Amino acid sequence: MAAGVAWWLARRTGSRWRELVGDPGRALRGAAIGLGIALAAAVAAALGLALLAGAFGIELVLEEIDAIATPGSAAVAGLAFLVRTSLPEEVIFRGVLHTLWARTLTGGRAVAATSAAFALWHIVVQWQTLAAVVLTDRPVLFVLAYVGALAAVGVAGVVLGFLRARNGSLAGPIVAHWLLVGALSAAVRLT
């Protein structure tokens, strides 16, 4: 729904399809770059989660992810991540907001504004996720994990924003976002 409202607002401001989603001729290259970014980030995140879980003696449990036990359920979950998370968020942040802010701000400032909005959007999401992972019994660790998660989302927003700005297509940010969410979910499942 939020993506629909954002799309409507963008159209009301005179944005064209190509402005919002980028050059279709660059989509394949952007998707390949997004895949590379997602793989590199996923490896770093999985190692970080494993090290932190081991160092603090934490067992990461997230019921949504524990339900993904079969290849079929993993495929459905992967499609759900794409449709419910990556696609709408990228249309909103790297499509609509980036396009609108790039009209009045320099490229770097448009990326910074979009990244800040992306991090703010995730304030509640990160809180709910960390609470679901059962870190609430360790308040100091919870706060550190929360601040770290928001910082990681901010960095991801910058990377996805520069990928959109440099490549000129939403395909890269969508692929990177989708695969990174899936890889983080798998890392929590395996930790």
RACORZI-V883172 format. One record per residue. N is the residue number from 0. RES is the residue in one small letter. PHI is phi in radians with two decimals (NA if undefined). PSI is psi in radians with two decimals (* if undefined). OMEGA is omega in degrees with one decimal (* if undefined). Layout:
n->{N,N}
res->{RES,RES}
phi->{PHI,PHI}
psi->{PSI,PSI}
omega->{OMEGA,OMEGA}
//
This chain:
n->{0,1,2,3,4,5,6,7,8,9,10,11,12,13,14,15,16,17,18,19,20,21,22,23,24,25,26,27,28,29,30,31,32,33,34,35,36,37,38,39,40,41,42,43,44,45,46,47,48,49,50,51,52,53,54,55,56,57,58,59,60,61,62,63,64,65,66,67,68,69,70,71,72,73,74,75,76,77,78,79,80,81,82,83,84,85,86,87,88,89,90,91,92,93,94,95,96,97,98,99,100,101,102,103,104,105,106,107,108,109,110,111,112,113,114,115,116,117,118,119,120,121,122,123,124,125,126,127,128,129,130,131,132,133,134,135,136,137,138,139,140,141,142,143,144,145,146,147,148,149,150,151,152,153,154,155,156,157,158,159,160,161,162,163,164,165,166,167,168,169,170,171,172,173,174,175,176,177,178,179,180,181,182,183,184,185,186,187,188,189,190}
res->{m,a,a,g,v,a,w,w,l,a,r,r,t,g,s,r,w,r,e,l,v,g,d,p,g,r,a,l,r,g,a,a,i,g,l,g,i,a,l,a,a,a,v,a,a,a,l,g,l,a,l,l,a,g,a,f,g,i,e,l,v,l,e,e,i,d,a,i,a,t,p,g,s,a,a,v,a,g,l,a,f,l,v,r,t,s,l,p,e,e,v,i,f,r,g,v,l,h,t,l,w,a,r,t,l,t,g,g,r,a,v,a,a,t,s,a,a,f,a,l,w,h,i,v,v,q,w,q,t,l,a,a,v,v,l,t,d,r,p,v,l,f,v,l,a,y,v,g,a,l,a,a,v,g,v,a,g,v,v,l,g,f,l,r,a,r,n,g,s,l,a,g,p,i,v,a,h,w,l,l,v,g,a,l,s,a,a,v,r,l,t}
phi->{NA,-1.07,-1.12,-1.12,-1.12,-1.09,-1.07,-1.05,-1.08,-1.11,-1.13,-1.16,-1.57,1.57,-1.26,-1.74,-0.89,-1.12,-1.13,-1.32,-1.83,1.61,-1.36,-1.05,-1.19,-1.77,-1.09,-1.13,-1.10,-1.07,-1.11,-1.14,-1.13,-1.04,-1.08,-1.08,-1.10,-1.09,-1.11,-1.10,-1.16,-1.15,-1.08,-1.10,-1.17,-1.12,-1.11,-1.08,-1.08,-1.12,-1.13,-1.15,-1.07,-1.18,-1.14,-1.81,1.09,-1.78,-1.78,-1.40,-2.25,-2.36,-0.97,-1.03,-1.41,-1.10,-1.27,-1.54,-1.94,-2.07,-1.00,-1.13,-1.22,-1.17,-1.15,-1.12,-1.09,-1.07,-1.15,-1.11,-1.02,-1.14,-1.31,-1.60,-2.11,-1.09,-1.08,-1.14,-1.15,-1.22,-1.08,-1.17,-1.44,-1.50,-1.60,-1.23,-1.11,-1.03,-1.05,-1.19,-1.25,-1.14,-1.25,-2.03,-2.03,-1.19,-0.93,-1.14,-1.23,-1.12,-1.13,-1.09,-1.11,-1.12,-1.15,-1.12,-1.09,-1.08,-1.13,-1.08,-1.02,-1.59,-0.99,-1.26,-1.03,-1.13,-1.05,-1.10,-1.12,-1.15,-1.14,-1.25,-1.44,1.18,-1.75,-1.19,-1.42,-2.23,-1.03,-1.13,-1.12,-1.05,-1.11,-1.09,-1.15,-1.15,-1.09,-1.10,-1.15,-1.17,-1.11,-1.10,-1.13,-1.09,-1.11,-1.04,-1.05,-1.14,-1.07,-1.12,-1.15,-1.18,-1.07,-1.12,-1.17,-1.35,-1.53,1.39,-2.46,-1.40,-1.02,-1.08,-1.06,-1.12,-1.11,-1.07,-1.09,-1.07,-1.22,-1.19,-1.06,-1.10,-1.17,-1.13,-1.10,-1.14,-1.11,-1.10,-1.09,-1.53,-1.39}
psi->{-0.76,-0.68,-0.66,-0.75,-0.77,-0.73,-0.80,-0.78,-0.72,-0.74,-0.64,-0.44,0.07,0.24,2.47,2.79,-0.85,-0.58,-0.71,-0.75,-0.20,-3.03,2.06,-0.48,-0.31,0.01,-0.78,-0.79,-0.75,-0.72,-0.69,-0.74,-0.73,-0.69,-0.80,-0.77,-0.77,-0.74,-0.80,-0.80,-0.65,-0.73,-0.81,-0.75,-0.73,-0.76,-0.75,-0.78,-0.76,-0.76,-0.79,-0.74,-0.74,-0.75,-0.63,0.06,0.73,2.36,2.01,2.08,2.16,1.94,-0.67,-0.68,-0.62,-0.41,-0.25,1.50,-0.34,2.77,-0.64,-0.77,-0.55,-0.68,-0.73,-0.76,-0.71,-0.74,-0.69,-0.72,-0.73,-0.89,-0.67,-0.38,-1.22,-0.89,-0.94,-0.68,-0.69,-0.64,-0.76,-0.97,-0.96,-0.28,-1.32,-1.01,-0.76,-0.78,-0.81,-0.76,-0.54,-0.34,-0.52,-0.27,2.81,2.89,-0.84,-0.68,-0.61,-0.73,-0.75,-0.77,-0.75,-0.71,-0.69,-0.77,-0.69,-0.79,-0.75,-0.67,-0.57,0.05,-0.89,-0.70,-0.81,-0.70,-0.85,-0.71,-0.83,-0.63,-0.64,-0.40,0.05,0.81,0.05,-0.33,-0.05,1.46,-0.73,-0.79,-0.66,-0.83,-0.77,-0.75,-0.66,-0.84,-0.74,-0.70,-0.73,-0.65,-0.74,-0.69,-0.69,-0.77,-0.76,-0.71,-0.71,-0.82,-0.82,-0.64,-0.79,-0.61,-0.76,-0.81,-0.74,-0.66,-0.48,0.31,2.60,-0.22,-0.77,-0.92,-0.65,-0.84,-0.81,-0.81,-0.82,-0.88,-0.58,-0.74,-0.76,-0.76,-0.69,-0.68,-0.73,-0.69,-0.73,-0.72,-0.66,-0.25,*}
omega->{179.9,178.7,177.7,177.9,179.2,178.5,179.4,178.7,179.3,179.0,179.0,179.1,176.0,178.8,178.2,-179.5,-176.1,176.2,-174.4,-175.7,176.9,-176.3,179.2,178.7,179.5,-174.4,-177.4,177.9,178.2,178.8,179.0,177.4,177.3,177.1,178.8,178.7,-179.6,-179.9,179.8,-179.7,-179.3,178.0,179.7,-179.2,179.7,177.5,178.8,177.8,-179.6,179.7,-179.9,178.7,178.8,-177.6,-177.1,179.7,-177.0,170.0,-178.9,-179.6,176.7,-172.1,179.7,-177.0,177.9,178.6,-180.0,-173.6,-177.5,177.4,178.6,179.7,176.2,178.3,178.2,178.7,178.2,177.2,178.3,176.7,-179.4,-172.7,-175.4,-173.9,-169.9,-176.9,-179.3,-179.6,179.1,175.5,-179.2,-170.1,-177.8,176.8,-172.4,-175.4,178.5,-180.0,-178.1,-179.4,179.3,177.5,-174.9,-178.5,172.8,-177.9,-179.2,179.3,176.3,177.4,179.6,179.7,179.0,180.0,177.7,177.9,178.7,178.7,178.5,177.8,-174.3,-178.7,-178.2,-179.0,-179.2,178.9,-179.3,-179.8,-179.7,176.6,179.8,179.5,174.3,171.9,-174.3,179.0,177.8,-171.4,-179.5,178.4,177.6,-179.2,178.3,178.9,-179.8,178.6,178.1,179.3,178.2,176.4,178.7,177.3,177.3,177.6,177.5,177.8,178.2,-179.6,179.4,178.4,178.2,175.8,178.0,-176.9,-176.1,-176.9,179.1,-179.2,174.9,-176.0,-179.3,177.7,179.4,-179.6,-179.3,-179.0,-178.3,-177.4,178.5,176.8,178.4,-178.7,177.2,177.2,177.7,179.3,176.7,-179.8,-175.6,-176.6,*}
//
